[in-house]
Structure formats: structure tokens, C-alpha cells
Amino acid sequence: MVTVHEVARVAGVSAATVSRFLNGTAKVSEEKRQAIESVIEKLNYKPNVLAQNLKTGSSRTIGVLTQSLVSGYFADAMAGIDEALQGTGYAPLIVSGHWHADEEAERIELLIARRVDGLVILSGKLKDAQILKLSQRVPIVAFGRDLSSPRAYGFCLDNYWGACEAVSYLIEQGHRNIAFITGPSDHQDALARLAGYRDTLAKHGIKEQQQLIVGGDFQESSGLLAVERLLESGQRFSAIFCANDLTAYGARLALYRRGIRVPEDISVIGFDDLHSSMYTTPPLTTVRQPLFDVGKCLGRAIVKMIGHEMLDIEVPQLNLVVRESVKRVD
């Protein structure tokens, strides 16, 4: 195995100079830099990463706490984080908290014990105060939270605005009896979408019908069960706004089993724009959350925070994606 000392001998510099160059702990002259890079390429030198980490106190890893390893929602965000870290020398180390605060805290402790250089948190049940306390030990960037401190930064997308856009679009298409399948009652995004639904109805002078608001939990099964309850209630409705796309998938299945056509009989609109939503039957109209771009923002932010650089992050925006699951009614 080629060593630092051999690289130094061939390049005509000291081993300390090669080490400083590899670790980035000090600048070297342009002449020496070129000589070292040429020898590294010639000898196919591979640094001993573990030894470097022990010397610098850095693991060159970023801990990523997601809530699901199989959800398309979180997969898109994790793909964005991975792309943002490419070329930075950092690699992601991913764990899941499964929407349980105790498990999230346990997994974060595990990541910190593995000496990650920073943490990215994708949603979850931890309280802001807990995250701020953890940030005293390791820099943290979080999605779905408004945080701003020297070692903790977080941002949210405008879920309220997105819900307003979805309901406004349904109203523009002539719908007045609009059902809403909610998300979890303790979820910040779900509450914002419920508020957007209610306020948009009020803005257009449409009386809210409590019977048309049915509880869900962001899962396909809750969409199916919610539509069953709506149909059994006998309430009239021409459109369903689902709190997320997975809920819309379940709702669509329940309508299909009853022989109810989408959008000819009932229009359906979702929220997220998961990749599979363009391939449903019919393709789903939805509010797009640019989760891949969100992941890139999170990845860039944590690298900047670790490097004590200014955070100049432009938060991506939501937008309505019109497909074929909504029909205009007279």
C-alpha cells in the first residue's frame, strides 16, 4: 500500500505537507499542490480515511434521521441530500425514527456516538426544544420546523398556501361540496392544510360542512376508510381534497370499488406529488412538494453550517400540478 511518506518522497515535499494538503488544514503553494496531486494520481494513492478521521476528529459523515425508509416522500428528500453531499467529502448515514419521539432520540444518540459531523432531521415528533438542546453537541438542519440558531437551522414549506391553492382550484372548477380527508391531528403540516381548506371555503362564501371533514393519518388505508365513511353518511359531495397523495390513492380505490368514476362522478386532488402520482388512473392532480430540491437545500445547509459559512438557502416553493383527476362541474 502506498503511504503518505512515499507520496512525499516522490513529490519532493515533507510528509507533513502532504498530510496538511490531504486534510485541508493548511494551504500549500501552487507548485507543491500540483506536485502532490500528480504523484497521488501516478501512484494511485488512497488515503486511510479512518486514520485521517482519528487525527482530525471528523468522521466525514452526515447523520440523516428520516421517518421511513420505504416512503416515496422521504426517499425523494434523501436522494436530494445524497446529491448535495456528492463532491463534498461527506457521506450520509441514514436511520429511521418511525414517527416515535423516543426512537428518534435513541437513533440520534446512536448517530452522535458514531461521531457524525452534522445531523439532518426530516420531520418527526421531537420538540423544537429537544433539537435545539441536541444542536449544542452537533450542528443540525431540520425540515418541517422553523429554527434559527447558530447550530440549528430549519425551514417549512407553506402547507397553508398549498391547501388554499388546491381548494381554490376545485372551487374554480365549479365544486362547492368539497370533502376533506385530514392528516394526523398532531401533525403541523396536516393542521396547516386543514386551516387552508377551511379558510378558502370561507373566503368564497361556502359554508363549511363538518360532516365532510373526515380524519385520516396520511396512509392509503385511511383514505379508503374515510371515503367509505363519507359514502355511508349520505352527504353530497362532488370533490375530495386529500391531505396527501397516499390518502388520495386509498380514496381512489374506495371509489373504484363502489363503481364511482374519477373524475366523471367525483373529483380527487392530493398533496405532495409523489413520483407515482402521474401514473395513477387517472393521473392525480396534486400540490407539488419539491422534495428532491428540499433535500438538496438540507444537504447544502448542513455542509455550510459545519464549515461555519453563511446560510444563503433559497427555500423551494410549492405549486399546483393539474392532471386528470379533477373535472369541471356546472
N, C-alpha and C positions, 0 to 999 in steps of 0.2 A: 504494500500500500504506500502510495506517495505521501510524504509528510510535509508539514509546513517548512521544516528545515531544508528539505530537498528543493522545494519551490524557491526558498530564499537563496540557496546556493546558486541555482541556475540563473535566477533573475539578478544576482549580484547585489542583493539587499540583505538586511538583517531579518531574522525570523520575527522579531518584534514588529518590524514594519509590515510584514505580510499579515501578521495577526491583526494589527490595527486596521489594515485595509479590509480584511475579511469581516471584522466585527463592526466596522464603520464607526469606531470610537475616536478616530482622529484622521485628519486629512493627510494625504500623501501627495507628493509632487506629481505632475502630469507624466513626467518621464518615468518615475517609479511605478505609477499606476499602469502604464502601458506595458512595462516590462513584466510586472506581476501577472497581468491578465494574459499576456502572450504565453508565459510559462504554464499557467494554470490550464490553458487550452491545449498546449503541446503535450503536457504530461497527464492530461485528463484527471486533474486533482479534484477530489471530492472531500469537502470539509467534514470533519467529525462534528456533526450537529450537536450531539449530546455533550461533548466536551465544551463546545462553544457556549451552550446554554448554561452549563455549570459555572463557567467563568463570568459570563455577563449577567447572570441572574434572570435571564429571559428564556421562556420556552418557545417563543415564536409561534404560539398558538392562541386562537381566539375561541373562548367558550361560547357556544350558542345554545341557549335554552329555548326550545320550541315546545309546543303543547301536543304535537302529534307528528310522528314520523311517516305517516301514510296519507295525511290530508293533502290534497292538491293546493289548498290555500297556503299552508305553511311551506310546502315543497317549493312553490314559486319564490317565496321570500328567501328561503335558504339557498336557492340557486343564484339569486341576486347577490347574496352575501358572499358566496363562493367566488363569483366572478369579480367582485370588488376586491377580494383579497389576492387574486392572481397577480403575480409580479411584485407583491409587497414583501414577500418572505414570510408571511403569516399563513397558517393553515387553520381551518375551522375544526373544532372538536364539539360534536353535537350530542345533546341529551334531550330527553323529553320529560316534562313535568305533568302531563296528562290532566291539566286543569285542576291540580290539587296543590294548594299552597304549601303544605308540609313537604310534599315530594319535590316541589320546585326548590324550596330552601335546601333540602338534602342534596339535590343534584348540583346546585350552585356551590355548596360546600365542597363537593367532590371535585368540581372544576377548579376551585381556588386551591385545593390541596394539590392539584396537578400543575399548579403554578402557571395558569393561563395569564397572558398579559392583559387581557381585557375580556369583557362579557357583552354579548348581545342577547337581549331578552325579547322574545316575540310573545306579546300579550301575557296572559296568565293571571293568577289570583293573588300574587304578592302585593302588599300595600306599598304605596309610594315611599312611606317612611322606612320600610324594610329595605327597599332598593337604595335609598339614599345612605342608609347605615352601611350596607354592603359595599357601596362605592368608596368608602373610606379605606377599603382593603384592595380594591381593584377597580379600574375605570369601567363604567357601564353605559351602554347605549340601549334604549328600550323603545319598542314600538307599541303604540296604543296608550301612551302616557305623556303628559305634559311635564317634563322635568328640565330644569336648567340649573346646574351647579357646576363647580369646577371639575368634578369627576363623574357626573351623571347627566346624561342628555336624553331626552325622549320627545317624541312627537306623535301626533294623532292625525289621521285623515278626517275630513269633515263629513262624518256619517250623517249628521243632521241635514246638511245641504244635499247629500246624495239621496236621502229619503224624500226630501222635498221635490227633487227633480223627477224621481220615479213616479210619485203620486201626481205631480203636475202633468206629466206626460199622459197618464191614464185619464185624467180629467179632460185634457185637450182632445183626447180621442172619444170623448162623449160619455165616459163612465162616471157614475155618481154613487152607485152602491159598490164600494170597494172594500173587500175584506183584507185583513192584515194578519199574517201569522208571525208572531213575535219571535225574538230570540230569548235567551235566558234572562230572567228578571234582575239578576245581579251583574249583568254584563254591560259595561259602559257603552259599547258600540250599539248593542241592542236597544238600550234606553234612548240613545240619540236618534235611532231610526224610528222608534215609536213616537217620539216627540215630533219628528219631521212629518210623519204620517198625519198626526192629529192637527198640527198647526196648518198644514197645507189644505186639509179639508175645511178648516175654519176660515182660512183666507179666501176660499172660493165659495163661502156661504153654504157649505154642505154640512148638515148635522151629523155628528159622529154617532154611529150605532154601536154600542158596546158589545152587542151580540156578534158583530162582525170582526171583533178582535179576539183571536184565539192564541193561546200560549204555545210556544214551541221552544226548542233547545238548540237550534242550528243544525240538527241532524235530519237525514232523509226521513226517518221513521216519524219524526214529529210533524213533518209536513203532510205525510199520508194520514196520520191520525187527526190532524187539525181539519183537513178537508172533509173527512168523514163526519166530524162533529158539526161542521158548517152545513153540510148537506142534510144531516139528520135534524138540524134545528129548524129547517123550513125557511130560514132567512133568505131573502132575494139578494143576489149579488151578481155582477157581470164581470168582475175582475178580482184577482188576488195579488196583493203585494206581499212577497215572501221576504223575510228578514235576511236571508242569504240564498245562494244558489242551491245548496244541498237541500234546504227546505223546499225549494221550488221543484226539485227532482221528485221528492216524495209526493208533493201536491199533484204534480202531473200524473204520477202513477195512480193515485186515488181517483182522479177524474177519468182516466182511461178505463179503469175497472168498472166505473159507473156508466160507461158509454158516452161520456161528456167530452166533446171535442174542444181542443185548444188550437187556435183562438176562436173558432166559429161560435162556440157556446159560452166559453169562459176564457178571458184573457189572463195571462200569468206573467208577472215580472219578478225578477230576482235581484240579488245584490252580491257582488264580488267579481263576476265574470271569470269563473274558473275556466280553464282551457277546454274542458268537456262541454261547456255550455253552448258552444257554437255547433255542437254535434247532436244535441238533443232533438227530439221530434215534437214540435218544430223547434228550430234554433231559438234559444232563450234570449228575450230582451232583458237587459240587466244593467245595473250600475257597476261600472268597471273600477275595481281597486287595482292600481298598477303595482301588484305585489312584488314582481321581479325588480322594478325600479325602487320600491321601498327597501328591498334587501340590499340593493347596491348603495343606497343612501346610508343604511345602517353600517355596512361594511366600511365605507369610506370614513364615516364619522368616528368609528372606534379606532381606526388606524391614526386618524388625526389627533384624537384625544390622547392616545398612548404617546404620540410624538410631540405633545404639548403645542399642537398647531391650532390656529383659529378655525372654528367650525363655521364654514360658509355653505351650509347644506340647504339646497332648494327642495322643499318637500313636494313630492308629486301630487297631482290633483286627480280627483275622481271625475268620471264623465259617464253619461248615459250611452249605452250601446243598444241601438234599435235593431232588432232582428224580426222574427216572425211569430212571436207568441202573443202579441197584442193586436187586437182588431178594433177598428173604429166602430162605434155604435151610434145610432141616431137617437 
